[in-house]
Amino acid sequence: RFHRCIVELFTFVHMGRSVDKIRFEAVLRKGHEEEDSEAIEDAFASFDARQCTCFLDSDKEKMLATIRAAFGDVAGFNLAAQAMLRRAKWRDECVGRAATVA
């Protein structure tokens, strides 16, 4: 889900909407809040669209073909997506209002 969502977020920003309009809601396990926050941060920092999974392989290929057409290669998209996530300040947004689950 994260990979498909990142494409949606990137499209939102690419169409001229501000990253300030993006709101994150972290769902963290009770007693593992720091560990889970770090895992989210690592996932954002190491994001690679090639690692995405889709229900249909053909959907993944279409998504990657679109990314290649727009960015020349997937690596360029990955860098742009990582920069967008940093600008959105996801960690600041989530601190103090993260939901915890048992």
C-alpha positions as CSV (number, residue, x, y, z in Angstrom):
1,R,0.0,0.0,0.0
2,F,2.8,2.5,0.9
3,H,4.2,2.4,-2.6
4,R,0.9,3.1,-4.3
5,C,0.2,5.8,-1.8
6,I,3.5,7.5,-2.5
7,V,2.7,7.7,-6.2
8,E,-0.6,9.4,-5.2
9,L,1.1,11.8,-2.9
10,F,3.7,12.6,-5.5
11,T,1.0,13.3,-8.1
12,F,-0.8,15.6,-5.6
13,V,2.4,17.7,-5.1
14,H,3.4,17.5,-8.8
15,M,0.0,19.0,-9.8
16,G,0.9,22.1,-7.7
17,R,-0.5,21.3,-4.3
18,S,1.6,22.2,-1.3
19,V,3.3,19.5,0.8
20,D,1.9,21.6,3.7
21,K,-1.5,20.1,2.8
22,I,-0.2,16.5,3.4
23,R,-1.1,15.1,6.8
24,F,0.4,11.9,8.2
25,E,-1.2,9.7,10.9
26,A,1.3,7.2,12.2
27,V,-0.1,4.0,13.7
28,L,2.4,2.7,16.2
29,R,2.3,-0.4,18.4
30,K,2.0,0.3,22.1
31,G,5.4,-0.1,23.7
32,H,7.1,0.0,20.4
33,E,6.5,3.6,19.4
34,E,10.2,4.6,18.9
35,E,11.0,1.4,17.0
36,D,8.0,1.8,14.8
37,S,8.7,5.5,14.1
38,E,12.3,4.6,13.2
39,A,11.0,1.9,10.8
40,I,8.7,4.4,9.1
41,E,11.6,6.9,8.8
42,D,13.9,4.2,7.3
43,A,11.1,3.2,4.8
44,F,10.8,6.8,3.7
45,A,14.6,7.4,3.5
46,S,15.2,4.2,1.5
47,F,12.1,4.3,-0.6
48,D,12.4,2.5,-4.0
49,A,9.5,2.3,-6.3
50,R,11.0,-0.9,-7.8
51,Q,10.2,-2.7,-4.5
52,C,6.5,-2.0,-4.8
53,T,4.0,-4.8,-4.9
54,C,0.7,-4.7,-6.7
55,F,-2.1,-7.2,-6.9
56,L,-1.4,-7.5,-10.6
57,D,2.1,-7.5,-12.0
58,S,0.8,-5.6,-15.0
59,D,-0.2,-2.8,-12.7
60,K,3.3,-2.5,-11.3
61,E,4.7,-2.5,-14.8
62,K,2.3,0.3,-15.9
63,M,3.2,2.3,-12.8
64,L,7.0,1.9,-13.4
65,A,6.6,2.7,-17.1
66,T,4.8,6.0,-16.2
67,I,7.6,6.8,-13.7
68,R,10.3,6.1,-16.3
69,A,8.4,8.3,-18.8
70,A,8.2,11.2,-16.4
71,F,11.6,11.0,-14.7
72,G,13.8,9.1,-17.2
73,D,14.4,6.4,-14.7
74,V,13.1,5.1,-11.4
75,A,16.1,6.4,-9.4
76,G,15.2,9.9,-10.3
77,F,11.6,9.4,-9.1
78,N,12.9,7.8,-5.9
79,L,15.0,10.9,-5.1
80,A,12.1,13.2,-5.8
81,A,9.7,11.1,-3.6
82,Q,12.2,11.1,-0.8
83,A,12.7,14.8,-1.0
84,M,8.9,15.3,-1.0
85,L,8.6,13.2,2.2
86,R,11.3,15.2,3.9
87,R,9.6,18.5,2.9
88,A,6.3,17.2,4.3
89,K,8.0,16.8,7.7
90,W,6.1,13.6,8.4
91,R,7.8,13.1,11.8
92,D,6.9,16.5,13.1
93,E,3.4,16.0,11.9
94,C,3.0,12.7,13.8
95,V,4.8,13.5,17.0
96,G,2.3,13.7,19.9
97,R,-0.7,12.5,17.9
98,A,0.3,9.1,16.7
99,A,-2.3,6.4,17.3
100,T,-1.1,3.3,19.2
101,V,-2.5,-0.2,18.8
102,A,-2.1,-3.2,21.0
